Amino acid sequence: MGRLVLMVTFGCCCLVCFLLVGMALQGRQLGTAFLFASFGLLFASLCGSMLRHHLQQKDVIAGLLHQQAPSVSFVPHWFLMTALLVTIVLVFGSILLRLVR
């Protein structure tokens, strides 16, 4: 249930970002439109990956009924956490840079 709520939230954020892109383009603010389009694509990719994972989980559950469970393997997540941290630092840095100017 929690994943469904998160997927709907990401979908709504994606739609709002793309609506803001349209409003920014009407106001001829290309920089703002690019920023909101980037965030819209980010939320769309998060929503799409969760949807894909949800659909694959149904296939795994159906496969468990007919054959034995797949083995679980450890996947290191340090690369993803580092990329996320770098992204957060860059976003906050660019916001602070704009505020200081």
N, CA, C and O atoms as a printed pandas DataFrame, in Angstrom:
     atom_number atom_name residue_name chain_id  residue_number  x_coord  y_coord  z_coord
0              1         N          MET        A               1    0.823   -1.196    0.000
1              2        CA          MET        A               1    0.000    0.000    0.000
2              3         C          MET        A               1    0.868    1.261    0.000
3              4         O          MET        A               1    0.541    2.245   -0.663
4              5         N          GLY        A               2    1.984    1.226    0.752
5              6        CA          GLY        A               2    2.868    2.382    0.833
6              7         C          GLY        A               2    3.515    2.703   -0.506
7              8         O          GLY        A               2    3.700    3.869   -0.854
8              9         N          ARG        A               3    3.861    1.649   -1.260
9             10        CA          ARG        A               3    4.469    1.877   -2.571
10            11         C          ARG        A               3    3.472    2.516   -3.531
11            12         O          ARG        A               3    3.844    3.354   -4.353
12            13         N          LEU        A               4    2.218    2.124   -3.428
13            14        CA          LEU        A               4    1.188    2.700   -4.292
14            15         C          LEU        A               4    1.020    4.187   -3.993
15            16         O          LEU        A               4    0.900    5.001   -4.908
16            17         N          VAL        A               5    1.013    4.534   -2.714
17            18        CA          VAL        A               5    0.883    5.945   -2.322
18            19         C          VAL        A               5    2.080    6.739   -2.838
19            20         O          VAL        A               5    1.920    7.851   -3.340
20            21         N          LEU        A               6    3.273    6.171   -2.715
21            22        CA          LEU        A               6    4.469    6.848   -3.198
22            23         C          LEU        A               6    4.450    7.009   -4.715
23            24         O          LEU        A               6    4.860    8.045   -5.239
24            25         N          MET        A               7    3.975    5.982   -5.418
25            26        CA          MET        A               7    3.896    6.051   -6.869
26            27         C          MET        A               7    2.896    7.124   -7.309
27            28         O          MET        A               7    3.160    7.861   -8.259
28            29         N          VAL        A               8    1.762    7.215   -6.632
29            30        CA          VAL        A               8    0.770    8.246   -6.962
30            31         C          VAL        A               8    1.326    9.636   -6.648
31            32         O          VAL        A               8    1.087   10.584   -7.395
32            33         N          THR        A               9    2.062    9.756   -5.549
33            34        CA          THR        A               9    2.659   11.038   -5.187
34            35         C          THR        A               9    3.675   11.481   -6.240
35            36         O          THR        A               9    3.673   12.641   -6.652
36            37         N          PHE        A              10    4.541   10.564   -6.676
37            38        CA          PHE        A              10    5.506   10.896   -7.723
38            39         C          PHE        A              10    4.796   11.267   -9.019
39            40         O          PHE        A              10    5.228   12.180   -9.722
40            41         N          GLY        A              11    3.713   10.570   -9.338
41            42        CA          GLY        A              11    2.952   10.893  -10.539
42            43         C          GLY        A              11    2.345   12.282  -10.473
43            44         O          GLY        A              11    2.369   13.023  -11.456
44            45         N          CYS        A              12    1.799   12.637   -9.313
45            46        CA          CYS        A              12    1.213   13.977   -9.144
46            47         C          CYS        A              12    2.286   15.064   -9.226
47            48         O          CYS        A              12    2.066   16.114   -9.829
48            49         N          CYS        A              13    3.441   14.810   -8.621
49            50        CA          CYS        A              13    4.540   15.779   -8.702
50            51         C          CYS        A              13    4.993   15.960  -10.148
51            52         O          CYS        A              13    5.313   17.069  -10.575
52            53         N          CYS        A              14    5.015   14.858  -10.892
53            54        CA          CYS        A              14    5.394   14.916  -12.305
54            55         C          CYS        A              14    4.407   15.773  -13.092
55            56         O          CYS        A              14    4.811   16.625  -13.884
56            57         N          LEU        A              15    3.119   15.547  -12.875
57            58        CA          LEU        A              15    2.105   16.322  -13.587
58            59         C          LEU        A              15    2.175   17.808  -13.242
59            60         O          LEU        A              15    2.056   18.659  -14.123
60            61         N          VAL        A              16    2.367   18.117  -11.967
61            62        CA          VAL        A              16    2.462   19.519  -11.550
62            63         C          VAL        A              16    3.686   20.177  -12.185
63            64         O          VAL        A              16    3.614   21.321  -12.635
64            65         N          CYS        A              17    4.801   19.460  -12.222
65            66        CA          CYS        A              17    6.011   20.025  -12.838
66            67         C          CYS        A              17    5.783   20.317  -14.315
67            68         O          CYS        A              17    6.209   21.359  -14.813
68            69         N          PHE        A              18    5.117   19.409  -15.018
69            70        CA          PHE        A              18    4.891   19.651  -16.441
70            71         C          PHE        A              18    3.859   20.753  -16.673
71            72         O          PHE        A              18    3.930   21.457  -17.680
72            73         N          LEU        A              19    2.903   20.915  -15.758
73            74        CA          LEU        A              19    1.994   22.056  -15.860
74            75         C          LEU        A              19    2.760   23.369  -15.660
75            76         O          LEU        A              19    2.500   24.361  -16.340
76            77         N          LEU        A              20    3.699   23.357  -14.723
77            78        CA          LEU        A              20    4.510   24.547  -14.497
78            79         C          LEU        A              20    5.431   24.829  -15.681
79            80         O          LEU        A              20    5.750   25.986  -15.957
80            81         N          VAL        A              21    5.857   23.783  -16.378
81            82        CA          VAL        A              21    6.648   23.988  -17.603
82            83         C          VAL        A              21    5.812   24.739  -18.624
83            84         O          VAL        A              21    6.290   25.679  -19.260
84            85         N          GLY        A              22    4.564   24.321  -18.779
85            86        CA          GLY        A              22    3.681   25.010  -19.719
86            87         C          GLY        A              22    3.467   26.468  -19.350
87            88         O          GLY        A              22    3.461   27.342  -20.217
88            89         N          MET        A              23    3.290   26.725  -18.054
89            90        CA          MET        A              23    3.100   28.105  -17.616
90            91         C          MET        A              23    4.364   28.934  -17.829
91            92         O          MET        A              23    4.292   30.103  -18.209
92            93         N          ALA        A              24    5.516   28.322  -17.583
93            94        CA          ALA        A              24    6.781   29.048  -17.772
94            95         C          ALA        A              24    7.039   29.329  -19.247
95            96         O          ALA        A              24    7.581   30.378  -19.595
96            97         N          LEU        A              25    6.654   28.402  -20.109
97            98        CA          LEU        A              25    6.828   28.632  -21.541
98            99         C          LEU        A              25    5.893   29.720  -22.051
99           100         O          LEU        A              25    6.250   30.475  -22.955
100          101         N          GLN        A              26    4.697   29.801  -21.474
101          102        CA          GLN        A              26    3.785   30.882  -21.858
102          103         C          GLN        A              26    4.349   32.241  -21.445
103          104         O          GLN        A              26    4.144   33.243  -22.130
104          105         N          GLY        A              27    5.057   32.261  -20.321
105          106        CA          GLY        A              27    5.678   33.496  -19.857
106          107         C          GLY        A              27    7.052   33.729  -20.456
107          108         O          GLY        A              27    7.739   34.680  -20.082
108          109         N          ARG        A              28    7.459   32.874  -21.381
109          110        CA          ARG        A              28    8.759   32.975  -22.071
110          111         C          ARG        A              28    9.941   32.972  -21.103
111          112         O          ARG        A              28   10.887   33.745  -21.255
112          113         N          GLN        A              29    9.871   32.093  -20.109
113          114        CA          GLN        A              29   10.961   31.928  -19.150
114          115         C          GLN        A              29   11.581   30.552  -19.386
115          116         O          GLN        A              29   11.199   29.568  -18.753
116          117         N          LEU        A              30   12.529   30.503  -20.293
117          118        CA          LEU        A              30   13.100   29.224  -20.706
118          119         C          LEU        A              30   13.917   28.557  -19.605
119          120         O          LEU        A              30   13.916   27.330  -19.503
120          121         N          GLY        A              31   14.603   29.323  -18.794
121          122        CA          GLY        A              31   15.399   28.747  -17.704
122          123         C          GLY        A              31   14.521   28.048  -16.687
123          124         O          GLY        A              31   14.831   26.947  -16.231
124          125         N          THR        A              32   13.416   28.699  -16.333
125          126        CA          THR        A              32   12.489   28.110  -15.380
126          127         C          THR        A              32   11.823   26.874  -15.977
127          128         O          THR        A              32   11.628   25.873  -15.287
128          129         N          ALA        A              33   11.478   26.946  -17.250
129          130        CA          ALA        A              33   10.854   25.795  -17.911
130          131         C          ALA        A              33   11.806   24.602  -17.933
131          132         O          ALA        A              33   11.385   23.463  -17.730
132          133         N          PHE        A              34   13.086   24.866  -18.178
133          134        CA          PHE        A              34   14.071   23.788  -18.187
134          135         C          PHE        A              34   14.200   23.150  -16.803
135          136         O          PHE        A              34   14.292   21.928  -16.686
136          137         N          LEU        A              35   14.207   23.975  -15.763
137          138        CA          LEU        A              35   14.313   23.473  -14.396
138          139         C          LEU        A              35   13.119   22.582  -14.049
139          140         O          LEU        A              35   13.296   21.483  -13.524
140          141         N          PHE        A              36   11.906   23.055  -14.340
141          142        CA          PHE        A              36   10.722   22.255  -14.026
142          143         C          PHE        A              36   10.625   21.016  -14.901
143          144         O          PHE        A              36   10.123   19.985  -14.452
144          145         N          ALA        A              37   11.096   21.094  -16.143
145          146        CA          ALA        A              37   11.110   19.909  -17.001
146          147         C          ALA        A              37   12.071   18.861  -16.450
147          148         O          ALA        A              37   11.789   17.665  -16.522
148          149         N          SER        A              38   13.192   19.295  -15.904
149          150        CA          SER        A              38   14.148   18.362  -15.299
150          151         C          SER        A              38   13.529   17.653  -14.106
151          152         O          SER        A              38   13.635   16.433  -13.975
152          153         N          PHE        A              39   12.886   18.416  -13.241
153          154        CA          PHE        A              39   12.239   17.800  -12.083
154          155         C          PHE        A              39   11.079   16.906  -12.515
155          156         O          PHE        A              39   10.857   15.852  -11.918
156          157         N          GLY        A              40   10.343   17.312  -13.539
157          158        CA          GLY        A              40    9.252   16.477  -14.041
158          159         C          GLY        A              40    9.752   15.147  -14.571
159          160         O          GLY        A              40    9.144   14.106  -14.325
160          161         N          LEU        A              41   10.868   15.180  -15.303
161          162        CA          LEU        A              41   11.449   13.931  -15.797
162          163         C          LEU        A              41   11.982   13.070  -14.663
163          164         O          LEU        A              41   11.910   11.843  -14.725
164          165         N          LEU        A              42   12.521   13.712  -13.620
165          166        CA          LEU        A              42   12.990   12.958  -12.455
166          167         C          LEU        A              42   11.828   12.225  -11.796
167          168         O          LEU        A              42   11.918   11.027  -11.525
168          169         N          PHE        A              43   10.735   12.944  -11.537
169          170        CA          PHE        A              43    9.584   12.305  -10.901
170          171         C          PHE        A              43    8.942   11.261  -11.811
171          172         O          PHE        A              43    8.449   10.241  -11.329
172          173         N          ALA        A              44    8.946   11.505  -13.115
173          174        CA          ALA        A              44    8.402   10.512  -14.049
174          175         C          ALA        A              44    9.242    9.242  -14.045
175          176         O          ALA        A              44    8.701    8.138  -14.100
176          177         N          SER        A              45   10.561    9.395  -13.981
177          178        CA          SER        A              45   11.411    8.201  -13.956
178          179         C          SER        A              45   11.241    7.435  -12.648
179          180         O          SER        A              45   11.257    6.204  -12.652
180          181         N          LEU        A              46   11.079    8.140  -11.528
181          182        CA          LEU        A              46   10.843    7.465  -10.255
182          183         C          LEU        A              46    9.515    6.710  -10.268
183          184         O          LEU        A              46    9.430    5.571   -9.809
184          185         N          CYS        A              47    8.489    7.358  -10.796
185          186        CA          CYS        A              47    7.171    6.717  -10.886
186          187         C          CYS        A              47    7.226    5.515  -11.829
187          188         O          CYS        A              47    6.663    4.464  -11.524
188          189         N          GLY        A              48    7.892    5.660  -12.956
189          190        CA          GLY        A              48    8.002    4.561  -13.914
190          191         C          GLY        A              48    8.789    3.389  -13.370
191          192         O          GLY        A              48    8.429    2.237  -13.612
192          193         N          SER        A              49    9.861    3.664  -12.635
193          194        CA          SER        A              49   10.641    2.563  -12.080
194          195         C          SER        A              49    9.863    1.830  -10.999
195          196         O          SER        A              49    9.967    0.609  -10.876
196          197         N          MET        A              50    9.081    2.568  -10.213
197          198        CA          MET        A              50    8.258    1.895   -9.202
198          199         C          MET        A              50    7.161    1.075   -9.859
199          200         O          MET        A              50    6.834   -0.013   -9.383
200          201         N          LEU        A              51    6.586    1.579  -10.946
201          202        CA          LEU        A              51    5.563    0.824  -11.660
202          203         C          LEU        A              51    6.154   -0.445  -12.267
203          204         O          LEU        A              51    5.544   -1.513  -12.210
204          205         N          ARG        A              52    7.354   -0.318  -12.852
205          206        CA          ARG        A              52    8.017   -1.490  -13.427
206          207         C          ARG        A              52    8.343   -2.523  -12.354
207          208         O          ARG        A              52    8.178   -3.725  -12.567
208          209         N          HIS        A              53    8.805   -2.049  -11.201
209          210        CA          HIS        A              53    9.100   -2.958  -10.099
210          211         C          HIS        A              53    7.832   -3.656   -9.616
211          212         O          HIS        A              53    7.849   -4.849   -9.312
212          213         N          HIS        A              54    6.733   -2.905   -9.549
213          214        CA          HIS        A              54    5.456   -3.479   -9.118
214          215         C          HIS        A              54    4.995   -4.570  -10.083
215          216         O          HIS        A              54    4.519   -5.622   -9.657
216          217         N          LEU        A              55    5.136   -4.316  -11.371
217          218        CA          LEU        A              55    4.729   -5.316  -12.359
218          219         C          LEU        A              55    5.644   -6.534  -12.332
219          220         O          LEU        A              55    5.183   -7.655  -12.545
220          221         N          GLN        A              56    6.941   -6.329  -12.073
221          222        CA          GLN        A              56    7.858   -7.459  -11.975
222          223         C          GLN        A              56    7.582   -8.276  -10.723
223          224         O          GLN        A              56    7.754   -9.495  -10.737
224          225         N          GLN        A              57    7.160   -7.634   -9.646
225          226        CA          GLN        A              57    6.834   -8.356   -8.423
226          227         C          GLN        A              57    5.664   -9.310   -8.667
227          228         O          GLN        A              57    5.646  -10.417   -8.129
228          229         N          LYS        A              58    4.695   -8.892   -9.469
229          230        CA          LYS        A              58    3.574   -9.774   -9.781
230          231         C          LYS        A              58    4.058  -10.994  -10.550
231          232         O          LYS        A              58    3.575  -12.104  -10.329
232          233         N          ASP        A              59    5.028  -10.785  -11.467
233          234        CA          ASP        A              59    5.587  -11.907  -12.210
234          235         C          ASP        A              59    6.355  -12.843  -11.292
235          236         O          ASP        A              59    6.298  -14.061  -11.458
236          237         N          VAL        A              60    7.077  -12.277  -10.319
237          238        CA          VAL        A              60    7.836  -13.112   -9.381
238          239         C          VAL        A              60    6.901  -13.926   -8.512
239          240         O          VAL        A              60    7.150  -15.106   -8.264
240          241         N          ILE        A              61    5.819  -13.305   -8.043
241          242        CA          ILE        A              61    4.854  -14.023   -7.210
242          243         C          ILE        A              61    4.189  -15.132   -8.007
243          244         O          ILE        A              61    3.994  -16.234   -7.494
244          245         N          ALA        A              62    3.840  -14.852   -9.260
245          246        CA          ALA        A              62    3.251  -15.900  -10.101
246          247         C          ALA        A              62    4.262  -17.013  -10.355
247          248         O          ALA        A              62    3.892  -18.186  -10.415
248          249         N          GLY        A              63    5.539  -16.652  -10.507
249          250        CA          GLY        A              63    6.578  -17.651  -10.718
250          251         C          GLY        A              63    6.819  -18.495   -9.487
251          252         O          GLY        A              63    7.170  -19.669   -9.602
252          253         N          LEU        A              64    6.633  -17.908   -8.289
253          254        CA          LEU        A              64    6.818  -18.669   -7.058
254          255         C          LEU        A              64    5.784  -19.773   -6.914
255          256         O          LEU        A              64    6.053  -20.815   -6.316
256          257         N          LEU        A              65    4.616  -19.543   -7.459
257          258        CA          LEU        A              65    3.580  -20.562   -7.361
258          259         C          LEU        A              65    3.902  -21.775   -8.214
259          260         O          LEU        A              65    3.443  -22.876   -7.911
260          261         N          HIS        A              66    4.675  -21.601   -9.268
261          262        CA          HIS        A              66    4.956  -22.688  -10.197
262          263         C          HIS        A              66    6.366  -23.251  -10.080
263          264         O          HIS        A              66    6.616  -24.361  -10.551
264          265         N          GLN        A              67    7.287  -22.529   -9.472
265          266        CA          GLN        A              67    8.649  -23.030   -9.322
266          267         C          GLN        A              67    9.245  -22.493   -8.040
267          268         O          GLN        A              67    8.604  -21.718   -7.330
268          269         N          GLN        A              68   10.455  -22.893   -7.740
269          270        CA          GLN        A              68   11.056  -22.476   -6.481
270          271         C          GLN        A              68   11.521  -21.027   -6.552
271          272         O          GLN        A              68   11.756  -20.489   -7.634
272          273         N          ALA        A              69   11.649  -20.402   -5.380
273          274        CA          ALA        A              69   11.956  -18.974   -5.277
274          275         C          ALA        A              69   13.350  -18.659   -5.826
275          276         O          ALA        A              69   14.270  -19.463   -5.671
276          277         N          PRO        A              70   13.513  -17.497   -6.465
277          278        CA          PRO        A              70   14.849  -17.101   -6.927
278          279         C          PRO        A              70   15.742  -16.779   -5.730
279          280         O          PRO        A              70   15.264  -16.326   -4.690
280          281         N          SER        A              71   17.032  -17.015   -5.887
281          282        CA          SER        A              71   17.957  -16.735   -4.789
282          283         C          SER        A              71   18.137  -15.228   -4.632
283          284         O          SER        A              71   18.106  -14.476   -5.607
284          285         N          VAL        A              72   18.323  -14.808   -3.396
285          286        CA          VAL        A              72   18.497  -13.396   -3.080
286          287         C          VAL        A              72   19.980  -13.070   -3.112
287          288         O          VAL        A              72   20.797  -13.806   -2.558
288          289         N          SER        A              73   20.328  -11.962   -3.765
289          290        CA          SER        A              73   21.733  -11.562   -3.819
290          291         C          SER        A              73   21.867  -10.152   -3.260
291          292         O          SER        A              73   20.935   -9.352   -3.336
292          293         N          PHE        A              74   23.024   -9.857   -2.705
293          294        CA          PHE        A              74   23.302   -8.534   -2.142
294          295         C          PHE        A              74   23.796   -7.602   -3.234
295          296         O          PHE        A              74   24.714   -7.937   -3.983
296          297         N          VAL        A              75   23.182   -6.436   -3.319
297          298        CA          VAL        A              75   23.613   -5.428   -4.283
298          299         C          VAL        A              75   24.099   -4.223   -3.495
299          300         O          VAL        A              75   23.318   -3.618   -2.761
300          301         N          PRO        A              76   25.383   -3.856   -3.630
301          302        CA          PRO        A              76   25.875   -2.696   -2.880
302          303         C          PRO        A              76   25.205   -1.421   -3.373
303          304         O          PRO        A              76   25.041   -1.218   -4.576
304          305         N          HIS        A              77   24.827   -0.580   -2.448
305          306        CA          HIS        A              77   24.092    0.628   -2.802
306          307         C          HIS        A              77   24.917    1.889   -2.593
307          308         O          HIS        A              77   24.364    2.988   -2.625
308          309         N          TRP        A              78   26.209    1.765   -2.382
309          310        CA          TRP        A              78   27.026    2.945   -2.104
310          311         C          TRP        A              78   27.084    3.881   -3.300
311          312         O          TRP        A              78   27.126    5.099   -3.123
312          313         N          PHE        A              79   27.086    3.335   -4.526
313          314        CA          PHE        A              79   27.148    4.188   -5.706
314          315         C          PHE        A              79   25.890    5.037   -5.830
315          316         O          PHE        A              79   25.972    6.228   -6.129
316          317         N          LEU        A              80   24.731    4.436   -5.604
317          318        CA          LEU        A              80   23.468    5.167   -5.686
318          319         C          LEU        A              80   23.389    6.240   -4.607
319          320         O          LEU        A              80   22.939    7.354   -4.875
320          321         N          MET        A              81   23.815    5.921   -3.405
321          322        CA          MET        A              81   23.776    6.896   -2.315
322          323         C          MET        A              81   24.744    8.052   -2.586
323          324         O          MET        A              81   24.436    9.203   -2.276
324          325         N          THR        A              82   25.903    7.752   -3.157
325          326        CA          THR        A              82   26.855    8.808   -3.503
326          327         C          THR        A              82   26.284    9.716   -4.587
327          328         O          THR        A              82   26.398   10.939   -4.494
328          329         N          ALA        A              83   25.674    9.134   -5.610
329          330        CA          ALA        A              83   25.067    9.933   -6.678
330          331         C          ALA        A              83   23.938   10.800   -6.136
331          332         O          ALA        A              83   23.793   11.957   -6.532
332          333         N          LEU        A              84   23.140   10.244   -5.233
333          334        CA          LEU        A              84   22.049   11.010   -4.636
334          335         C          LEU        A              84   22.591   12.162   -3.799
335          336         O          LEU        A              84   22.055   13.269   -3.847
336          337         N          LEU        A              85   23.639   11.911   -3.042
337          338        CA          LEU        A              85   24.235   12.955   -2.220
338          339         C          LEU        A              85   24.837   14.063   -3.082
339          340         O          LEU        A              85   24.679   15.241   -2.765
340          341         N          VAL        A              86   25.515   13.708   -4.151
341          342        CA          VAL        A              86   26.094   14.707   -5.052
342          343         C          VAL        A              86   24.987   15.541   -5.692
343          344         O          VAL        A              86   25.123   16.758   -5.815
344          345         N          THR        A              87   23.898   14.900   -6.097
345          346        CA          THR        A              87   22.770   15.616   -6.692
346          347         C          THR        A              87   22.158   16.604   -5.708
347          348         O          THR        A              87   21.862   17.743   -6.070
348          349         N          ILE        A              88   21.969   16.170   -4.471
349          350        CA          ILE        A              88   21.380   17.050   -3.452
350          351         C          ILE        A              88   22.294   18.241   -3.188
351          352         O          ILE        A              88   21.825   19.373   -3.068
352          353         N          VAL        A              89   23.587   17.990   -3.098
353          354        CA          VAL        A              89   24.537   19.082   -2.860
354          355         C          VAL        A              89   24.518   20.073   -4.020
355          356         O          VAL        A              89   24.547   21.284   -3.801
356          357         N          LEU        A              90   24.469   19.566   -5.260
357          358        CA          LEU        A              90   24.437   20.457   -6.418
358          359         C          LEU        A              90   23.148   21.280   -6.474
359          360         O          LEU        A              90   23.189   22.467   -6.797
360          361         N          VAL        A              91   22.019   20.669   -6.166
361          362        CA          VAL        A              91   20.746   21.396   -6.197
362          363         C          VAL        A              91   20.733   22.483   -5.130
363          364         O          VAL        A              91   20.401   23.634   -5.414
364          365         N          PHE        A              92   21.096   22.117   -3.897
365          366        CA          PHE        A              92   21.108   23.122   -2.838
366          367         C          PHE        A              92   22.168   24.191   -3.086
367          368         O          PHE        A              92   21.955   25.361   -2.768
368          369         N          GLY        A              93   23.303   23.799   -3.650
369          370        CA          GLY        A              93   24.339   24.768   -3.983
370          371         C          GLY        A              93   23.868   25.765   -5.026
371          372         O          GLY        A              93   24.137   26.961   -4.910
372          373         N          SER        A              94   23.167   25.283   -6.043
373          374        CA          SER        A              94   22.675   26.214   -7.066
374          375         C          SER        A              94   21.580   27.120   -6.518
375          376         O          SER        A              94   21.477   28.278   -6.921
376          377         N          ILE        A              95   20.766   26.606   -5.607
377          378        CA          ILE        A              95   19.733   27.454   -4.975
378          379         C          ILE        A              95   20.392   28.530   -4.128
379          380         O          ILE        A              95   20.021   29.702   -4.201
380          381         N          LEU        A              96   21.375   28.126   -3.322
381          382        CA          LEU        A              96   22.056   29.106   -2.479
382          383         C          LEU        A              96   22.824   30.129   -3.307
383          384         O          LEU        A              96   22.893   31.301   -2.939
384          385         N          LEU        A              97   23.403   29.689   -4.425
385          386        CA          LEU        A              97   24.114   30.609   -5.312
386          387         C          LEU        A              97   23.171   31.662   -5.864
387          388         O          LEU        A              97   23.523   32.838   -5.948
388          389         N          ARG        A              98   21.969   31.236   -6.240
389          390        CA          ARG        A              98   20.976   32.191   -6.761
390          391         C          ARG        A              98   20.516   33.159   -5.665
391          392         O          ARG        A              98   20.265   34.332   -5.937
392          393         N          LEU        A              99   20.407   32.665   -4.427
393          394        CA          LEU        A              99   19.963   33.531   -3.339
394          395         C          LEU        A              99   21.022   34.553   -2.954
395          396         O          LEU        A              99   20.694   35.684   -2.596
396          397         N          VAL        A             100   22.286   34.164   -3.026
397          398        CA          VAL        A             100   23.376   35.056   -2.634
398          399         C          VAL        A             100   23.567   36.151   -3.668
399          400         O          VAL        A             100   23.876   37.285   -3.302
400          401         N          ARG        A             101   23.395   35.853   -4.934
401          402        CA          ARG        A             101   23.605   36.854   -5.993
402          403         C          ARG        A             101   22.679   37.987   -5.860
403          404         O          ARG        A             101   22.720   38.916   -6.667
